[in-house]
């Protein structure tokens, strides 16, 4: 068995743990929103907020978090490794400019078309009414969130994962406090229910963006400089887009197929959808270690490739995979041992059918955890080398050739329960993770003789 340097493990942990904390805190916004609205309004409230959050987060992830931000992080990591700060700043500025335009368009469109969109995708009248009101307010929050994400991607590419963690902590603290106050009407504030959850998130995300902006202006070693917008470098812009578009398409392949599958689940009724939504929310927490180690892999592998230290790049890649798989396997154990207790945190005890189906779904989700880690981290490694096309091709195949057709057959042809959704999702992750691992190994052997 290959033995790696102790410092390699420490460097991976130094970058990945703050990234895990950052993403965990952002996910907790969704978790606490779901938990509190579930306690406030039961399965109808969970379905309304869950469906809207799924739609908004899907497009935010496709375009920014897993799109432009991947290009920003990858390029800045390589330019930082090559000690070229001017080019790193140019890429950061161009990426941020693109993010502002995308954020405005997405926020305005979803705010204007919230109600017809929800009705078109099959939400019943109650869910559409509650959800459209929630979505219009949440669009303010998603605008600030997308811009903060681009700034955080710049920091991560330069090796700074601590500041994004601090920004996420400030967002989370404000969101949890305002959720409690505005959903339930505490401390003399109005009881606004699901709208209160949306207002809390919007205010918290605006504060987070303000904190990120102040840090960039005063302390960041890589700055956003207007001069790079005025004298736009076409080559640098093209490089950023060439990296970002396949990453966007990868996320689109996965997220849009997942969104369509959620629309299939809507047809099973609010109990099935609520059970699925709660399971998805819990499982999203287990993704955090994989995401954190994927960020570390992209940054450290990218920096070593920039230095032309390919053996060092492979060592960072291998250590990231080992730590990520071990951590997410612990989540598998928890999902098998205490699934009912985890589901009970999100819904009142009288919703027995939601709890029953959610428990079964979560137990099935235990299967996919190590393969999800494999997929996320191997994909992050490839992105660090500048290869964003391979993860896209794999995601396109597993999402649209495996997950979507099997889901359609299970729900509409065989009339199976929501538990079948999670069996199929596990099959998808097994293929996805295994393929990306094989292709990452081939990439290093072909390009670096390793």
VEXVO-206809 format. One line per 5 residues: number of its first residue (from 1); their letters; for each residue x, y, z of N, C-alpha, C. Coordinates in steps of 0.02 Angstrom, whole numbers, plus 50000, padded with zeros to 5 digits. Each point is the difference from the previous one (the first is absolute). Layout:
residues N
NUM) A) X,Y,Z,X,Y,Z,X,Y,Z  ...
END
This chain:
residues 450
1) XXXXX) 50042,49940,50000,49958,50060,50000,50044,50063,50000  49985,50047,49958,50039,50062,49996,49992,50041,50063  50057,50025,50025,49999,50043,50059,50012,50072,49979  49960,50045,50026,50006,50070,49980,50028,50042,50057  50028,50057,49983,50030,50044,50050,49947,50027,50049
6) XXXXX) 50020,50005,50063,49956,50027,50051,49977,50071,49982  50046,50039,49971,49984,50070,49983,49946,50003,49946  49998,49949,49957,49947,49998,49948,49932,49995,50033  49994,49954,50049,49937,49993,50036,49981,50066,50035  50050,50032,50031,49987,50062,50037,49977,50056,49953
11) XXXXX) 50033,50004,49941,49981,50053,49952,49930,49989,49972  49983,49937,49987,49932,49984,49976,49949,50018,50053  50013,49981,50063,49954,50015,50054,49995,50075,50012  50056,50034,49994,50000,50073,50011,49954,50037,49952  49998,49976,49938,49956,50030,49950,49929,49972,50003
16) XXXXX) 49995,49934,50010,49934,49968,49994,49955,50013,50059  50027,50001,50061,49957,50006,50059,49962,50067,50002  50034,50057,49987,49960,50062,49995,49949,49999,49943  50018,49967,49944,49952,49995,49944,49940,49958,50019  50013,49944,50038,49945,49959,50025,49956,50042,50046
21) XXXXX) 50032,50037,50045,49962,50043,50046,49959,50052,49964  50030,50030,49948,49964,50051,49961,49938,49971,49967  50008,49944,49965,49944,49971,49965,49948,49973,50048  50024,49973,50056,49955,49975,50051,49955,50056,50026  50030,50058,50011,49962,50057,50026,49949,50024,49949
26) XXXXX) 50020,50003,49936,49952,50020,49948,49943,49949,49994  50017,49937,50005,49949,49948,49996,49953,50004,50060  50027,50019,50057,49958,50006,50060,49946,50054,49992  50011,50049,49957,49947,50049,49985,49939,49963,49973  50012,49956,49952,49947,49960,49969,49971,49952,50052
31) XXXXX) 50045,49968,50039,49978,49952,50050,49954,50033,50052  50020,50057,50027,49960,50033,50051,49936,50029,49972  50003,50025,49938,49938,50022,49967,49950,49942,49996  50025,49942,49975,49957,49941,49993,49974,49977,50068  50045,49997,50049,49982,49976,50066,49946,50045,50032
36) XXXXX) 50011,50066,49997,49954,50045,50034,49933,50006,49964  50002,50002,49933,49935,50004,49965,49962,49934,50007  50037,49944,50006,49967,49935,50012,49965,50000,50067  50033,50027,50050,49970,50005,50067,49941,50050,50000  50005,50050,49956,49948,50052,49998,49939,49978,49961
41) XXXXX) 50011,49970,49939,49943,49988,49956,49994,49930,49972  50041,49951,50025,49992,49931,49978,50022,49987,49929  49973,49947,49969,50025,49978,49935,49986,50049,49944  49946,50041,50005,49985,50049,49947,50055,50054,50000  50018,50024,50059,50052,50052,50005,50067,49973,49977
46) XXXXX) 50017,49938,50020,50063,49970,49980,50002,49992,49924  49945,49977,49970,49997,49990,49928,50008,50067,49963  49968,50052,50025,50002,50066,49967,50071,50030,50001  50029,50002,50060,50067,50028,50008,50051,49955,49965  49992,49935,50008,50047,49952,49970,50002,50005,49924
51) XXXXX) 49942,50005,49969,49997,50004,49927,50032,50064,49975  49985,50056,50032,50029,50065,49980,50075,50001,50010  50022,49975,50058,50072,49998,50014,50036,49956,49949  49969,49944,49982,50030,49955,49951,50009,50036,49933  49949,50037,49978,50004,50035,49936,50054,50054,50001
56) XXXXX) 49999,50043,50052,50047,50054,50004,50072,49975,50008  50010,49951,50044,50068,49975,50011,50026,49963,49938  49955,49968,49963,50021,49965,49939,50031,50049,49951  49966,50055,49986,50027,50048,49951,50059,50039,50027  50000,50014,50065,50057,50033,50031,50062,49956,49996
61) XXXXX) 49992,49935,50014,50056,49954,49997,50026,49991,49929  49953,49991,49953,50021,49990,49930,50041,50059,49975  49974,50060,50010,50031,50059,49970,50060,50027,50038  49996,49999,50067,50052,50032,50040,50041,49951,50041  49969,49968,50050,50038,49959,50047,50039,49944,49966
66) XXXXX) 49969,49967,49950,50034,49946,49964,50016,50020,49928  49993,50064,49985,50014,50025,49933,50057,50050,50000  49983,50064,50001,50051,50053,49998,50050,49992,50057  49977,49980,50059,50045,49994,50058,50053,49947,49990  49983,49946,49965,50049,49948,49986,50056,50027,49955
71) XXXXX) 49981,50038,49949,50050,50031,49956,50044,50048,50038  49969,50041,50044,50038,50048,50040,50050,49964,50044  49977,49951,50038,50044,49964,50047,50057,49964,49964  49983,49967,49945,50051,49962,49962,50054,50045,49972  49981,50055,49968,50049,50045,49970,50041,50036,50053
76) XXXXX) 49967,50024,50053,50037,50036,50052,50048,49954,50036  49980,49937,50011,50046,49951,50031,50063,49992,49958  49992,49993,49935,50058,49990,49956,50044,50063,49995  49968,50059,49996,50039,50062,49996,50034,50015,50067  49967,49982,50055,50031,50009,50066,50061,49953,50006
81) XXXXX) 49992,49938,49977,50056,49952,50001,50058,50025,49958  49985,50034,49945,50051,50028,49955,50024,50069,50023  49975,50023,50058,50019,50066,50029,49983,50059,49955  49945,49995,49963,49979,50054,49955,49935,50031,50027  50007,50047,50047,49942,50030,50034,49959,50044,49953
86) XXXXX) 50034,50034,49953,49964,50045,49954,49949,49961,49958  50020,49942,49974,49954,49960,49960,49944,49971,50044  50018,49982,50062,49949,49975,50047,49947,50053,50013  50021,50063,50010,49953,50055,50011,49957,50013,49939  50030,49993,49942,49963,50011,49938,49943,49948,49993
91) XXXXX) 50017,49937,50014,49949,49947,49997,49945,50010,50052  50020,50021,50060,49952,50012,50054,49952,50056,49980  50025,50053,49970,49959,50057,49981,49951,49982,49944  50026,49965,49950,49957,49980,49944,49944,49953,50025  50019,49952,50043,49951,49954,50027,49947,50035,50041
96) XXXXX) 50020,50049,50039,49952,50037,50042,49953,50041,49956  50026,50030,49947,49958,50039,49955,49946,49957,49967  50020,49940,49978,49952,49953,49970,49947,49979,50052  50023,49990,50062,49954,49980,50054,49947,50052,50013  50018,50063,50001,49951,50054,50012,49944,49998,49948
101) XXXXX) 50019,49992,49937,49950,49998,49946,49954,49940,50008  50029,49941,50011,49959,49939,50008,49954,50005,50060  50026,50026,50056,49960,50005,50061,49939,50044,49991  50009,50056,49967,49944,50045,49987,49946,49967,49957  50021,49968,49947,49953,49968,49954,49960,49945,50035
106) XXXXX) 50035,49956,50036,49968,49943,50034,49950,50025,50052  50021,50048,50041,49957,50025,50054,49937,50032,49974  50006,50041,49949,49942,50036,49973,49951,49950,49967  50027,49954,49961,49956,49952,49964,49960,49957,50048  50032,49973,50052,49964,49956,50046,49951,50039,50044
111) XXXXX) 50016,50063,50016,49954,50040,50039,49937,50016,49960  50008,50015,49937,49944,50019,49957,49955,49939,49983  50031,49943,49987,49963,49942,49975,49990,49945,50053  50005,50017,50064,49996,49950,50054,49935,49959,49997  49943,50033,50000,49936,49964,50003,49987,49959,49938
116) XXXXX) 50004,50028,49939,49989,49957,49941,50049,49943,49994  50061,50010,50023,50050,49947,49997,49980,49941,50044  49979,50015,50062,49981,49947,50046,49937,49963,49976  49954,50036,49970,49940,49968,49974,50016,49956,49939  50046,50025,49959,50019,49963,49940,50032,49933,50017
121) XXXXX) 50040,49998,50054,50035,49938,50017,49957,49953,50042  49937,50019,50012,49953,49953,50030,49987,50007,50074  50024,50055,50031,49986,50010,50071,49925,50013,50009  49970,49972,50054,49929,50013,50012,49989,50072,50023  49938,50022,50005,49985,50071,50012,50031,50026,50064
126) XXXXX) 49996,49961,50054,50028,50022,50064,50075,50008,49996  50034,49951,49973,50073,50002,49994,50021,50058,49954  49965,50009,49944,50017,50054,49953,49991,50069,50032  49946,50009,50038,49987,50065,50032,50052,50016,50053  50012,49953,50044,50050,50011,50053,50070,50006,49970
131) XXXXX) 50015,49955,49953,50066,49999,49970,50017,50061,49959  49952,50027,49963,50014,50059,49958,50017,50061,50043  49965,50007,50056,50015,50056,50046,50070,49992,50029  50016,49938,50019,50067,49985,50027,50054,50014,49948  49988,49978,49938,50051,50006,49948,50016,50073,49983
136) XXXXX) 49948,50042,49997,50011,50071,49982,50047,50033,50050  49991,49985,50063,50043,50030,50051,50069,49968,49998  50002,49933,49992,50063,49963,50000,50046,50021,49943  49971,50026,49946,50041,50023,49943,50048,50055,50019  49981,50041,50049,50046,50052,50024,50061,49967,50032
141) XXXXX) 49987,49949,50040,50055,49964,50033,50045,49964,49951  49970,49969,49948,50040,49961,49952,50045,50047,49959  49978,50062,49989,50041,50049,49965,50065,50014,50039  49993,50014,50064,50060,50014,50041,50041,49937,50010  49967,49943,50006,50035,49937,50010,50046,49983,49941
146) XXXXX) 49975,50010,49939,50041,49984,49941,50061,50045,49995  49993,50063,50018,50058,50045,49997,50051,49983,50055  49976,49982,50058,50045,49978,50054,50037,49937,49980  49966,49955,49966,50031,49937,49978,50059,50013,49954  49993,50048,49954,50054,50016,49953,50061,50029,50038
151) XXXXX) 49987,50043,50049,50054,50028,50040,50035,49945,50041  49961,49955,50028,50029,49945,50039,50041,49953,49956  49979,49990,49937,50038,49958,49954,50069,50028,49987  50004,50067,49996,50065,50033,49991,50045,49986,50060  49973,50007,50060,50039,49988,50060,50023,49928,50004
156) XXXXX) 49956,49952,49984,50019,49929,50003,50055,49984,49950  49996,50030,49940,50052,49988,49950,50068,50023,50023  50002,50052,50041,50064,50026,50026,50023,49963,50062  49960,49952,50023,50019,49960,50058,49970,50025,50065  49954,50048,49997,49968,50027,50060,49929,49972,50006
161) XXXXX) 49992,49949,50043,49934,49973,50011,49971,50020,50068  50040,50037,50039,49977,50021,50066,49951,50059,49995  50016,50049,49958,49957,50059,49994,49930,49982,49974  49993,49957,49948,49933,49979,49981,49962,49965,50057  50036,49965,50043,49969,49969,50058,49971,50052,50048
166) XXXXX) 50038,50053,50011,49977,50054,50044,49939,50035,49970  50001,50011,49935,49943,50031,49965,49938,49956,50008  50009,49934,49990,49944,49953,50007,49973,49999,50071  50045,50006,50049,49978,50000,50070,49956,50061,50015  50019,50057,49973,49960,50061,50012,49931,49993,49968
171) XXXXX) 49998,49971,49940,49935,49989,49966,49957,49953,50041  50030,49947,50025,49962,49949,50036,49971,50024,50065  50040,50035,50038,49977,50025,50065,49940,50047,49991  50005,50045,49952,49946,50047,49988,49938,49963,49975  50010,49952,49954,49943,49963,49972,49962,49960,50053
176) XXXXX) 50037,49964,50043,49967,49959,50051,49960,50044,50048  50030,50054,50022,49966,50045,50047,49937,50030,49968  50006,50025,49938,49942,50031,49967,49948,49948,49981  50021,49938,49982,49952,49946,49988,49955,49991,50061  50030,49993,50057,49962,49989,50062,49953,50058,50013
181) XXXXX) 50025,50061,49989,49959,50059,50015,49943,50010,49950  50014,49992,49936,49952,50019,49948,49953,49943,49980  50021,49937,50008,49954,49945,49985,49947,49995,50054  50023,50001,50063,49955,49988,50057,49975,50064,50034  50028,50059,49981,49978,50063,50030,50026,50009,50071
186) XXXXX) 50064,49997,50009,50032,50008,50066,50028,50070,50008  50011,50020,50063,50030,50065,50017,49961,50058,49968  49934,49996,50003,49955,50053,49976,50002,50010,49924  50032,49954,49964,50000,50004,49927,49939,49962,49972  49978,50016,49940,49939,49967,49973,50012,49927,49984
191) XXXXX) 49947,49959,50006,50002,49929,49982,49986,49995,49925  50053,49985,49961,49994,50002,49927,50005,49931,49967  50011,49948,50039,50003,49932,49972,50054,49992,49947  49981,49971,49943,50050,49987,49948,50029,50064,49971  49961,50053,49996,50028,50064,49977,50054,50025,50048
196) XXXXX) 49990,49986,50064,50050,50020,50050,50066,49965,49987  49997,49936,49980,50062,49963,49984,50036,50032,49941  49962,50021,49949,50030,50031,49941,50031,50067,50017  49966,50040,50042,50026,50066,50020,50064,49991,50040  50001,49951,50045,50059,49986,50041,50060,49984,49957
201) XXXXX) 49989,49957,49950,50055,49980,49955,50024,50059,49958  49954,50041,49976,50019,50057,49958,50043,50050,50040  49980,50015,50061,50038,50046,50042,50069,49971,50015  50002,49936,50019,50063,49968,50018,50049,49999,49941  49975,49984,49939,50043,49998,49941,50026,50070,49982
206) XXXXX) 49959,50051,50010,50022,50069,49987,50057,50020,50047  49993,49980,50063,50054,50014,50049,50064,49963,49981  49992,49935,49980,50058,49961,49980,50037,50031,49941  49963,50026,49951,50031,50033,49943,50037,50063,50022  49971,50037,50047,50033,50060,50026,50066,49984,50034
211) XXXXX) 50000,49946,50040,50061,49979,50035,50054,49980,49948  49980,49962,49949,50047,49978,49948,50029,50060,49962  49958,50049,49985,50022,50059,49963,50050,50041,50040  49986,50009,50064,50046,50038,50043,50068,49965,50004  49998,49933,50006,50064,49962,50004,50040,50010,49936
216) XXXXX) 49967,49996,49942,50036,50008,49937,50031,50069,49993  49963,50051,50020,50025,50068,49994,50059,50012,50046  49998,49974,50061,50050,50017,50051,50057,49950,50006  49986,49935,49994,50050,49950,50021,50022,49949,49948  49960,49987,49950,50017,49946,49953,50063,50015,49960
221) XXXXX) 50043,49948,49993,50061,50009,49961,49984,50001,49925  49943,49971,49981,49976,50003,49931,49939,50046,49999  50004,50054,49961,49948,50051,49999,49957,49995,49937  49940,50027,50006,49957,50010,49941,50016,50070,49974  50027,50005,49939,50023,50064,49974,49961,50019,49937
226) XXXXX) 49970,50060,50001,49958,50023,49945,50039,50005,49935  50065,50013,50004,50040,50009,49939,49998,49939,49955  49990,49941,50029,49998,49939,49960,49933,49993,49963  49949,50035,50023,49937,50001,49963,50004,50050,49943  50031,50057,50014,50007,50053,49949,50043,49976,49941
231) XXXXX) 50054,49962,50015,50043,49974,49947,49994,49924,49999  49941,49977,49981,49983,49929,50005,50048,49958,49958  50032,49951,50033,50045,49954,49965,49960,49941,49973  49994,49996,49934,49959,49949,49968,50027,49930,50015  50066,49992,49999,50029,49934,50012,49984,49975,50070
236) XXXXX) 50006,50045,50050,49987,49980,50069,49925,49985,50009  49958,50041,49969,49928,49989,50004,49982,49933,49968  50030,49986,49943,49986,49937,49966,50023,49940,50042  50058,50006,50032,50026,49946,50043,49952,49986,50057  49975,50054,50030,49952,49993,50055,49936,49966,49977
241) XXXXX) 49974,50022,49943,49938,49972,49974,50010,49927,49979  50058,49985,49969,50013,49931,49978,50003,49951,50059  50024,50024,50057,50001,49958,50060,49931,49997,50033  49965,50057,50000,49937,50005,50037,49942,49965,49965  49997,50004,49935,49941,49973,49964,49993,49925,50009
246) XXXXX) 50054,49959,49991,49991,49928,50014,49981,49987,50073  50027,50040,50047,49982,49991,50070,49926,50017,50011  49976,50052,49965,49928,50016,50003,49959,49942,49972  50022,49973,49943,49963,49946,49968,50000,49937,50043  50056,49988,50036,50002,49943,50046,49947,50008,50054
251) XXXXX) 49999,50059,50031,49950,50011,50053,49930,49999,49971  49992,50028,49939,49934,50000,49968,49977,49928,49986  50045,49958,49978,49983,49930,49986,49972,49967,50062  50034,50012,50055,49978,49969,50063,49939,50034,50029  50004,50067,50006,49948,50037,50037,49933,50002,49963
256) XXXXX) 50002,50009,49934,49937,50003,49963,49966,49932,50000  50040,49946,49993,49970,49933,50004,49971,49989,50070  50034,50025,50052,49975,49993,50068,49936,50041,50009  49998,50060,49970,49941,50042,50004,49940,49966,49965  50013,49971,49942,49947,49964,49964,49975,49941,50042
261) XXXXX) 50048,49965,50031,49980,49944,50044,49958,50024,50059  50016,50059,50026,49959,50029,50054,49929,50015,49976  49995,50020,49937,49934,50013,49972,49961,49934,49993  50037,49946,49984,49968,49933,50000,49973,49984,50069  50040,50016,50051,49982,49984,50070,49939,50041,50022
266) XXXXX) 49994,50062,49973,49941,50042,50016,49936,49962,49983  50003,49961,49947,49940,49963,49979,49980,49946,50051  50046,49982,50045,49985,49949,50051,49964,50031,50060  49995,50067,50002,49965,50033,50055,50047,50035,50049  49971,50041,50044,50041,50041,50046,50036,49958,50052
271) XXXXX) 49972,49943,50020,50033,49958,50050,50065,49972,49971  49997,49972,49940,50060,49974,49967,50051,50055,49988  49976,50058,49976,50046,50055,49985,50034,50025,50064  49961,50007,50054,50028,50023,50063,50052,49951,50026  49986,49934,49996,50048,49949,50021,50064,50004,49960
276) XXXXX) 49992,50009,49934,50059,50007,49956,50039,50063,50016  49964,50055,50012,50032,50064,50013,50040,49999,50065  49971,49970,50051,50035,49995,50064,50062,49956,49994  49994,49944,49964,50057,49955,49989,50055,50037,49961  49980,50037,49949,50048,50038,49960,50035,50052,50044
281) XXXXX) 49963,50033,50044,50029,50050,50044,50052,49969,50046  49983,49943,50030,50047,49965,50045,50061,49977,49961  49988,49970,49942,50057,49975,49961,50045,50057,49977  49972,50059,49988,50041,50056,49977,50055,50016,50051  49987,49987,50064,50052,50010,50050,50058,49952,49991
286) XXXXX) 49985,49939,49978,50053,49950,49990,50044,50017,49940  49975,50042,49954,50040,50021,49942,50057,50047,50019  49994,50031,50058,50048,50053,50018,50072,49977,50003  50015,49942,50031,50070,49977,49999,50024,49988,49928  49959,49969,49959,50020,49988,49931,50013,50065,49963
291) XXXXX) 49957,50049,50011,50008,50065,49968,50063,50035,50024  50013,49996,50066,50059,50033,50028,50064,49970,49974  50004,49933,49997,50060,49968,49974,50006,50010,49924  49943,50008,49966,50002,50016,49928,50029,50069,49988  49981,50049,50043,50028,50068,49996,50076,49998,50012
296) XXXXX) 50020,49963,50052,50072,49994,50015,50036,49968,49940  49971,49948,49971,50031,49967,49943,50007,50047,49940  49947,50036,49984,50003,50047,49944,50055,50053,50010  50002,50028,50061,50048,50053,50014,50071,49974,50002  50013,49947,50039,50068,49975,50009,50027,49966,49937
301) XXXXX) 49958,49961,49967,50022,49970,49937,50013,50054,49948  49955,50051,49997,50010,50055,49953,50064,50038,50013  50016,50013,50063,50062,50035,50017,50061,49960,49982  49998,49935,50013,50058,49957,49983,50009,49993,49925  49944,49997,49963,50004,49999,49927,50030,50066,49975
306) XXXXX) 49980,50056,50032,50029,50066,49982,50075,50002,50013  50022,49965,50053,50072,49996,50016,50036,49948,49957  49962,49961,49962,50025,49942,49961,50027,49945,50045  49974,49995,50060,50018,49947,50048,49945,49947,49997  50003,49956,49951,49946,49953,49986,49996,49943,50051
311) XXXXX) 50057,49980,50028,49999,49949,50052,49965,50026,50062  50013,50064,50016,49967,50032,50057,49925,50005,49987  49980,50014,49938,49929,50005,49982,49965,49933,50011  50033,49945,49980,49970,49934,50008,49995,49981,50074  50049,50020,50040,49998,49984,50071,49942,50036,50034
316) XXXXX) 49991,50064,49984,49943,50038,50028,49934,49969,49978  49997,49977,49937,49939,49969,49975,49984,49936,50039  50050,49959,50011,49989,49936,50034,49979,50010,50073  50033,50046,50034,49984,50013,50071,49930,50029,50007  49981,50045,49954,49932,50028,50002,49947,49945,49993
321) XXXXX) 50013,49952,49955,49953,49945,49990,49995,49956,50062  50056,49983,50030,50000,49957,50060,49960,50032,50056  50015,50063,50015,49967,50034,50056,49925,50011,49987  49983,50017,49938,49930,50012,49983,49957,49938,50004  50026,49945,49974,49962,49937,50001,49990,49975,50072
326) XXXXX) 50053,50004,50041,49995,49979,50070,49947,50041,50037  50001,50065,49989,49953,50044,50036,49928,49987,49980  49987,49993,49935,49932,49990,49977,49974,49930,50016  50046,49953,50010,49979,49933,50022,49972,50001,50071  50024,50047,50040,49972,50008,50068,49927,50021,49996
331) XXXXX) 49984,50042,49950,49930,50021,49990,49957,49940,49982  50028,49953,49961,49963,49939,49983,49978,49963,50063  50046,49995,50048,49985,49965,50063,49943,50034,50037  50002,50067,50004,49948,50038,50035,49932,49990,49966  49999,50001,49934,49937,49992,49963,49969,49931,50013
336) XXXXX) 50042,49950,50011,49975,49933,50014,49979,49990,50073  50035,50033,50045,49990,49988,50072,49943,50042,50029  49997,50065,49982,49949,50044,50031,49959,50038,49947  49975,49968,49949,49963,50037,49948,49936,50032,50026  49962,49964,50041,49936,50026,50026,50010,50062,50042
341) XXXXX) 50051,50000,50042,50014,50058,50044,50017,50061,49958  50038,49990,49946,50018,50056,49957,49939,50029,49965  49956,49957,49974,49939,50024,49966,49955,50037,50049  49995,49976,50061,49956,50030,50051,50019,50072,50016  50062,50019,49987,50021,50069,50013,49965,50051,49956
346) XXXXX) 49973,49976,49943,49975,50045,49949,49924,50003,49995  49965,49960,50038,49927,49997,49991,49968,49981,50066  49938,50020,50011,49966,49982,50062,49984,49926,50002  49996,49971,50060,49993,49928,50008,49934,49972,49972  49949,50044,49991,49936,49975,49973,50002,49987,49924
351) XXXXX) 50055,50022,49968,50008,49987,49927,50034,49931,49992  49966,49947,50022,50031,49934,50004,50020,49972,49932  49960,50014,49947,50015,49973,49934,50063,50033,49971  50007,50065,50011,50061,50036,49978,50061,49970,50035  49994,49988,50065,50056,49973,50039,50018,49930,49975
356) XXXXX) 49949,49959,49987,50012,49931,49977,50038,49998,49934  49973,50037,49950,50033,49999,49935,50068,50034,50002  50006,50054,50037,50064,50034,50007,50053,49955,50030  49981,49960,50050,50047,49953,50032,50027,49949,49950  49955,49971,49960,50021,49951,49949,50046,50033,49948
361) XXXXX) 49982,50060,49978,50040,50035,49950,50071,50014,50026  50004,50020,50063,50065,50017,50028,50045,49938,50008  49970,49944,50017,50038,49938,50005,50028,49979,49932  49961,50009,49948,50025,49984,49933,50056,50049,49980  49993,50063,50020,50051,50051,49984,50068,49984,50029
366) XXXXX) 50003,49956,50050,50064,49980,50030,50045,49967,49949  49970,49965,49951,50039,49963,49950,50044,50047,49959  49973,50058,49984,50033,50043,49950,50055,50045,50028  50007,50005,50065,50046,50050,50029,50073,49994,49976  50033,49941,50005,50070,49997,49977,50007,50012,49925
371) XXXXX) 49950,49981,49961,50003,50011,49927,49990,50074,49983  49958,50033,50040,49991,50072,49991,50066,50036,50013  50034,49980,50054,50066,50029,50016,50048,49990,49943  50001,49939,49973,50044,49984,49943,49986,50045,49941  49936,50010,49985,49979,50042,49944,50021,50073,50010
376) XXXXX) 49984,50027,50058,50013,50071,50013,50075,50016,50000  50039,49957,50032,50071,50015,50008,50039,49985,49936  49985,49944,49967,50033,49985,49936,49983,50055,49949  49937,50024,50001,49981,50056,49956,50039,50063,50017  50009,50013,50066,50039,50059,50022,50072,49996,49978
381) XXXXX) 50029,49939,50002,50069,49990,49977,50007,50018,49926  49954,49973,49960,50002,50013,49928,49993,50075,49986  49957,50034,50037,49991,50072,49990,50063,50038,50018  50037,49976,50050,50064,50031,50019,50051,49997,49944  49996,49947,49960,50046,49993,49943,49977,50039,49939
386) XXXXX) 49940,50028,50005,49971,50038,49943,49953,49959,49957  49984,49939,50022,49955,49957,49962,49930,50002,50032  49957,50042,49972,49931,50003,50024,49952,49963,49953  50026,49975,49944,49957,49966,49952,49984,49928,50021  50049,49966,50029,49989,49930,50019,49946,49993,50053
391) XXXXX) 50001,50041,50055,49945,49995,50049,49932,50014,49969  49998,50046,49951,49936,50014,49966,49975,49939,49962  50044,49968,49962,49979,49942,49960,49974,49943,50044  50034,49989,50056,49979,49947,50046,49932,50017,50031  49992,50063,50022,49936,50021,50030,49943,49995,49949
396) XXXXX) 50014,50017,49939,49949,49996,49947,49977,49928,49991  50047,49954,49999,49983,49929,49991,49961,49972,50060  50026,50010,50060,49968,49970,50059,49933,50032,50017  49993,50064,49986,49937,50034,50016,49945,49986,49950  50018,50001,49936,49948,49997,49948,49992,49930,49969
401) XXXXX) 50051,49959,50005,49994,49932,49972,49984,49949,50054  50014,50017,50063,49987,49953,50055,49943,50025,50045  50011,50058,50032,49954,50022,50053,49930,50016,49973  49997,50044,49951,49935,50026,49977,49954,49945,49971  50024,49959,49953,49955,49948,49973,49979,49949,50053
406) XXXXX) 50046,49980,50045,49982,49952,50052,49948,50030,50048  50008,50066,50015,49952,50033,50044,49931,50003,49968  49998,50015,49936,49935,50003,49965,49965,49932,50002  50038,49948,49986,49971,49932,50000,49975,49982,50070  50040,50014,50051,49982,49982,50069,49936,50035,50023
411) XXXXX) 49994,50065,49984,49943,50039,50026,49938,49994,49956  50008,50006,49934,49941,50003,49957,49979,49933,49970  50047,49954,49992,49984,49935,49971,49987,49948,50054  50048,49993,50046,49994,49949,50052,49962,50025,50062  49987,50067,50004,49962,50030,50055,50033,49985,50068
416) XXXXX) 50065,50005,50003,50036,49986,50062,50001,50061,50045  50019,49990,50063,50000,50054,50049,50062,50044,49993  50002,50052,50041,50056,50047,49999,50066,49967,50019  49998,49944,50035,50062,49965,50019,50038,49977,49938  49965,49983,49947,50033,49978,49938,50043,50055,49971
421) XXXXX) 49980,50063,50011,50039,50057,49977,50071,49997,50027  50006,49981,50063,50066,49999,50032,50041,49939,49981  49967,49945,49983,50035,49942,49974,50033,50019,49933  49962,50034,49958,50025,50020,49933,50055,50052,50007  49993,50047,50046,50051,50050,50011,50066,49967,50022
426) XXXXX) 49995,49949,50042,50060,49964,50022,50035,49966,49941  49960,49971,49956,50029,49968,49940,50037,50052,49958  49970,50059,49992,50033,50053,49962,50068,50018,50030  50002,50010,50067,50063,50021,50032,50054,49946,49995  49980,49937,50002,50049,49946,49993,50035,50005,49932
431) XXXXX) 49961,50010,49947,50028,50007,49933,50041,50064,49995  49973,50056,50025,50032,50065,49994,50068,50001,50033  50002,49978,50064,50062,50000,50038,50053,49954,49970  49979,49941,49981,50047,49951,49972,50030,50024,49934  49958,50027,49956,50025,50025,49936,50048,50059,50008
436) XXXXX) 49984,50047,50043,50044,50058,50010,50067,49980,50030  49999,49951,50045,50063,49977,50029,50045,49968,49946  49971,49957,49958,50038,49968,49946,50029,50053,49953  49959,50050,49983,50022,50051,49952,50052,50048,50029  49996,50014,50066,50051,50041,50033,50067,49964,49997
441) XXXXX) 50001,49933,50013,50062,49962,49997,50029,50000,49930  49957,49993,49950,50023,50000,49930,50028,50069,49981  49968,50053,50024,50023,50068,49986,50071,50010,50024  50015,49980,50062,50067,50010,50027,50052,49956,49965  49980,49940,49980,50046,49955,49965,50015,50027,49931
446) XXXXX) 49949,50025,49965,50009,50024,49931,50038,50066,49997  49982,50047,50045,50029,50068,49996,50064,50010,50040  50008,49963,50054,50057,50012,50044,50043,49938,50012  49984,49944,49965,50037,49938,50008,50000,49973,50072  49944,50009,50035,49996,49980,50070,49944,49948,50010
END
